[in-house]
Amino acid sequence: MDGTHGGEKTKSRLCSICNQRRPALKRPKTLQQICRECFYVVFEEEIHSVIVNNKLFKPGERIAIGASGGKDSTVLAYVMSELNRRHNYGLDLFLLSVDEGITGYRDDSLETVKRNEIQYGLPLKVVSYKDLYGWTMDEIVKMIGLKNNCTFCGVFRRQALDRGAALLKVDKLVTGHNADDIAETVLLNILRGDIARLSRCTSIITGEDGPIPRCKPFKYTYEKEIKLDYFSTECIYSPNAYRGFAREFIKDLERIRPRAILDIIKSGEDFRIATSTKMPEQGTCQRCGYISSQKWCKACVLLEGLNRGLPKLGIGRTRGVNRNDDQHNDAKNIQSKPCGSLDF
Ligand SMILES: Nc1ncnc2c1ncn2[C@@H]1O[C@H](COP(=O)(O)OP(=O)(O)OP(=O)(O)O)[C@@H](O)[C@H]1O
């Protein structure tokens, strides 16, 4: 009797997959206690299933991996190159990095990307804000201060990734956005009443009608699991308090009920948008030719503000502004859509 009881006890302390090794972690998704070796196998195979089930890639495609040197994209670069080899996806993979010009942050993380270039044997392309826009984030922050600098950074990065992808002539761009990021964005879009972004922020592929489609193979992957082996890198200019509150709220929910993250994503996916809701029409920026729902894209509006010494131009919420007005001189008239960081 005692022996059986002791045996069960020992068994319950073993990995619930291999039943041989000691568990090293409890999976937030399934609450299974598993060992490190089994974790790597199930983690990678889950990403493979997401890729296959959602038909993310076709053989022969050229794919850029948005590589920031942070934890998510570093794991993404590893998993993509591993699965491409293991499952013969037949993809041509590239690393694409945007150098925002943030001393002490991006220059450090770019070193990680350069190591990944060698480790995984993937060609690396770096595009910089300085080359594309004439400004580094250090210079922008010096001019505008810490408030609103995330708006500049988010809008410029989005466009810089598209421009880099065009230079690499890739078919798609993959990013390391994870389940926590998406749940957070669903909440923020609800809090802002931004129905257009809410309706697209849960899609695993976005921008199929734009210059470069973007995919998120980590859409269902918990940040906690990606973080296991990597250190977090936080931007030194990141005062985005509102997003920070949403992030903390999601982490609190996760502590009480880990499934909350996937449930928020599911709620976002299942929202039905009333047909009477007016959606922005996609056109092209009259200045740079990049996609825009206004006459000028957000990047051009922000850049104009910087270059004219009016950095507040384009900051804040300005929905559906004067598409048909004469926009040449009036600062108010050339504002466009709010912060691109709520888009993927
Ligand atoms: N400077 C950059 N260059 C290239 N890709 C980037 C850059 N910044 C962000 N990305 C892409 O966008 C994704 C989300 O970035 P974000 O900074 O919002 O989240 P993160 O969780 O800090 O990601 P990471 O840990 O990969 O930096 C990244 O995983 C990466 O694929």
The ligand as an SDF file (V2000), in Angstrom:
LIG
                    3D

 31 33  0  0  0  0  0  0  0  0999 V2000
   14.0460   47.1800  -34.9110 N   0  0  0  0  0  0  0  0  0  0  0  0
   13.4370   46.1290  -35.4190 C   0  0  0  0  0  0  0  0  0  0  0  0
   13.9280   45.5030  -36.5080 N   0  0  0  0  0  0  0  0  0  0  0  0
   13.3000   44.4400  -37.0460 C   0  0  0  0  0  0  0  0  0  0  0  0
   12.1630   43.9200  -36.5670 N   0  0  0  0  0  0  0  0  0  0  0  0
   11.6270   44.4980  -35.4940 C   0  0  0  0  0  0  0  0  0  0  0  0
   12.2170   45.6320  -34.8600 C   0  0  0  0  0  0  0  0  0  0  0  0
   11.4590   45.9640  -33.8000 N   0  0  0  0  0  0  0  0  0  0  0  0
   10.4450   45.0980  -33.7690 C   0  0  0  0  0  0  0  0  0  0  0  0
   10.5300   44.2050  -34.7770 N   0  0  0  0  0  0  0  0  0  0  0  0
    9.6190   43.0780  -35.0860 C   0  0  0  0  0  0  0  0  0  0  0  0
    8.3610   43.3080  -34.4580 O   0  0  0  0  0  0  0  0  0  0  0  0
    8.1380   42.3090  -33.4380 C   0  0  0  0  0  0  0  0  0  0  0  0
    7.4470   42.9210  -32.2370 C   0  0  0  0  0  0  0  0  0  0  0  0
    8.3200   43.8910  -31.7030 O   0  0  0  0  0  0  0  0  0  0  0  0
    8.0640   44.5950  -30.3180 P   0  0  0  0  0  0  0  0  0  0  0  0
    9.1960   45.4770  -30.0400 O   0  0  0  0  0  0  0  0  0  0  0  0
    6.6870   45.1090  -30.3130 O   0  0  0  0  0  0  0  0  0  0  0  0
    7.9880   43.3530  -29.3150 O   0  0  0  0  0  0  0  0  0  0  0  0
    9.0690   42.5560  -28.4830 P   0  0  0  0  0  0  0  0  0  0  0  0
    8.2110   41.6080  -27.7070 O   0  0  0  0  0  0  0  0  0  0  0  0
   10.0000   43.4230  -27.7460 O   0  0  0  0  0  0  0  0  0  0  0  0
    9.8510   41.7290  -29.6290 O   0  0  0  0  0  0  0  0  0  0  0  0
   11.3800   41.3280  -29.6160 P   0  0  0  0  0  0  0  0  0  0  0  0
   11.5440   40.5930  -28.3140 O   0  0  0  0  0  0  0  0  0  0  0  0
   11.5740   40.4520  -30.7920 O   0  0  0  0  0  0  0  0  0  0  0  0
   12.1230   42.6240  -29.6760 O   0  0  0  0  0  0  0  0  0  0  0  0
    9.5050   41.7340  -33.1300 C   0  0  0  0  0  0  0  0  0  0  0  0
    9.4300   40.4230  -32.6190 O   0  0  0  0  0  0  0  0  0  0  0  0
   10.1780   41.7950  -34.4820 C   0  0  0  0  0  0  0  0  0  0  0  0
    9.7950   40.7030  -35.2920 O   0  0  0  0  0  0  0  0  0  0  0  0
  1  2  1  0
  2  3  1  0
  2  7  2  0
  3  4  2  0
  4  5  1  0
  5  6  2  0
  6  7  1  0
  6 10  1  0
  7  8  1  0
  8  9  2  0
  9 10  1  0
 10 11  1  0
 11 12  1  0
 11 30  1  0
 12 13  1  0
 13 14  1  0
 13 28  1  0
 14 15  1  0
 15 16  1  0
 16 17  2  0
 16 18  1  0
 16 19  1  0
 19 20  1  0
 20 21  2  0
 20 22  1  0
 20 23  1  0
 23 24  1  0
 24 25  2  0
 24 26  1  0
 24 27  1  0
 28 29  1  0
 28 30  1  0
 30 31  1  0
M  END
$$$$
